[in-house]
Amino acid sequence: MQCRAVVQPGPFGLESQSKNLQISSKLKSTTMSSSEAGATTKKGGRGQTKTKSVSRSSKAGLQFPVGRVARYLKAGRYAQRVGSGSPVYLSAVLEYLAAEVLELAGNAARDNKKTRIVPRHIQLAVRNDEELSKLLGSVTIASGGVLPNINQNLLPKKNAAKGKAEIGSASQEF
């Protein structure tokens, strides 16, 4: 592109502009970035816009904190090194177990016509589920109580041989 100066008379004297300046000003006005237009985005390194950080829990689609589990794994000295996938997997397992216990405890609370889960409902949920009872066999749940259980020997015997007439007449004989 050839650059030549154009001299035009104006109200304040002679104005000189080049075609190159006119073209570059037109390009600037059409391709103005959001930061130049008055937006308040922050710049990151190398001229890139800064994006909001995303937690590892949200990346994995979990509610349990992956970062905290990773910190506990490192601080607990279970191994010299902890892989990047280990806290994610452990968080997923813990979230699944918590959801399972809460679902069963919610069912136990609903069976007792209650809207709030108390330790008794957790105890009933865990002890009535075979796998959870095996997993948490040596765990004592505070204020959980015990499962209702009556030994079969203590229950009244049901005699099928006697009819209803004989049962009623037996009480009349004494």
C-alpha positions in Angstrom: 0.0 0.0 0.0 1.3 3.4 -0.9 1.4 6.1 1.7 0.9 9.7 0.6 0.1 12.8 2.5 -3.1 14.6 1.6 -3.3 18.3 2.5 -6.8 19.7 3.0 -7.7 23.1 4.1 -9.7 23.0 7.3 -11.3 25.5 9.7 -8.2 25.6 11.8 -5.6 25.6 9.1 -4.0 22.9 7.0 -4.6 19.3 8.1 -2.4 16.5 6.8 -3.4 12.9 7.1 -2.1 9.8 5.4 -4.2 7.0 4.0 -2.4 4.6 6.3 -3.5 6.4 9.4 -7.1 6.6 8.1 -7.1 2.8 7.4 -5.5 1.9 10.7 -8.0 4.1 12.7 -10.9 2.4 10.8 -9.4 -1.0 11.7 -9.0 -0.1 15.3 -12.6 1.1 15.7 -14.0 -2.1 14.2 -11.7 -4.6 16.0 -11.6 -3.0 19.4 -11.2 -5.6 22.1 -13.4 -5.9 25.2 -10.7 -4.6 27.5 -10.3 -1.5 25.3 -14.0 -1.0 25.2 -14.2 -0.5 28.9 -14.8 -4.0 30.2 -13.2 -4.9 33.5 -11.6 -8.2 32.7 -8.2 -8.9 34.2 -5.2 -9.9 32.2 -3.3 -13.1 32.9 0.1 -14.0 31.8 1.2 -13.4 28.2 -1.7 -11.2 27.4 -4.4 -13.9 27.9 -7.5 -13.1 29.9 -7.7 -14.6 33.4 -10.3 -17.3 33.8 -12.0 -18.2 37.1 -10.4 -21.2 38.8 -12.4 -24.5 38.8 -12.1 -26.9 41.7 -11.1 -30.5 41.2 -14.4 -31.5 42.9 -16.5 -29.6 40.3 -14.3 -31.1 37.5 -15.0 -34.6 38.8 -18.7 -33.7 39.4 -18.4 -34.4 43.1 -19.7 -32.7 46.3 -17.0 -34.0 48.5 -13.8 -31.9 48.6 -11.0 -33.4 46.5 -8.4 -30.9 47.6 -9.1 -31.5 51.3 -8.9 -35.3 50.9 -5.6 -34.9 49.0 -4.3 -32.7 51.9 -5.3 -35.4 54.4 -3.7 -38.1 52.4 -0.5 -36.2 52.2 -0.5 -35.2 55.9 -1.4 -38.7 57.1 1.8 -40.1 55.6 0.1 -43.2 54.3 2.7 -43.3 51.5 5.6 -41.1 50.4 3.8 -39.9 47.3 0.1 -39.5 46.5 -1.1 -39.8 42.9 -3.3 -37.1 41.3 -6.2 -39.5 40.8 -6.2 -41.0 44.3 -8.0 -38.2 46.1 -10.6 -38.0 43.4 -11.4 -41.7 43.6 -11.4 -41.6 47.4 -13.7 -38.6 47.4 -16.1 -40.4 45.0 -16.2 -43.5 47.3 -16.8 -41.4 50.4 -19.6 -39.5 48.6 -21.2 -42.7 47.5 -21.1 -44.2 51.0 -22.5 -41.1 52.5 -25.3 -41.0 50.0 -26.2 -44.6 50.6 -26.3 -44.2 54.4 -28.4 -41.0 54.1 -30.9 -42.6 51.7 -31.4 -45.6 54.1 -31.6 -43.3 57.1 -34.1 -41.1 55.4 -36.2 -44.1 54.6 -36.0 -45.2 58.3 -37.0 -41.7 59.4 -40.0 -41.7 57.0 -41.0 -45.1 58.3 -41.1 -43.6 61.8 -43.1 -40.6 60.5 -40.3 -38.2 61.2 -38.9 -35.5 59.0 -35.5 -35.2 60.7 -32.8 -37.8 60.6 -31.4 -38.6 64.1 -28.7 -41.0 65.1 -31.3 -43.7 65.8 -32.4 -43.6 62.1 -28.7 -44.0 61.0 -28.3 -46.9 63.4 -31.4 -48.6 62.1 -30.3 -48.0 58.5 -26.8 -49.4 59.0 -27.7 -52.4 61.0 -30.6 -53.5 58.7 -28.4 -53.4 55.6 -26.2 -56.5 55.4 -23.2 -54.9 53.6 -23.2 -51.7 55.6 -23.5 -53.7 58.8 -20.5 -55.7 57.8 -18.5 -52.6 56.9 -19.4 -50.7 60.1 -19.6 -53.8 62.3 -17.2 -52.5 65.0 -18.6 -49.0 64.9 -20.7 -47.6 67.8 -23.1 -44.9 66.8 -23.7 -42.5 69.7 -27.4 -42.4 70.8 -28.2 -45.0 68.2 -29.7 -47.6 70.5 -30.0 -51.2 69.5 -32.1 -53.1 67.0 -35.4 -54.4 68.2 -35.0 -58.1 68.6 -37.0 -60.7 70.7 -35.7 -64.2 71.0 -38.1 -66.8 69.5 -38.2 -68.8 72.7 -39.7 -65.9 74.5 -42.5 -65.4 72.1 -45.9 -67.2 72.8 -46.2 -70.5 71.0 -48.8 -70.8 68.2 -50.5 -74.2 68.4 -52.0 -75.1 65.1 -53.5 -78.4 66.4 -56.0 -76.7 68.7 -59.0 -74.9 67.3 -60.5 -71.7 68.5 -63.2 -73.6 70.5 -60.7 -75.6 72.4 -58.7 -72.5 73.4 -61.8 -70.8 74.7 -63.0 -73.9 76.5 -59.6 -74.5 78.2 -59.8 -71.1 79.9 -63.3 -71.9 81.1 -62.4 -75.2 82.7 -60.4 -73.7 85.6 
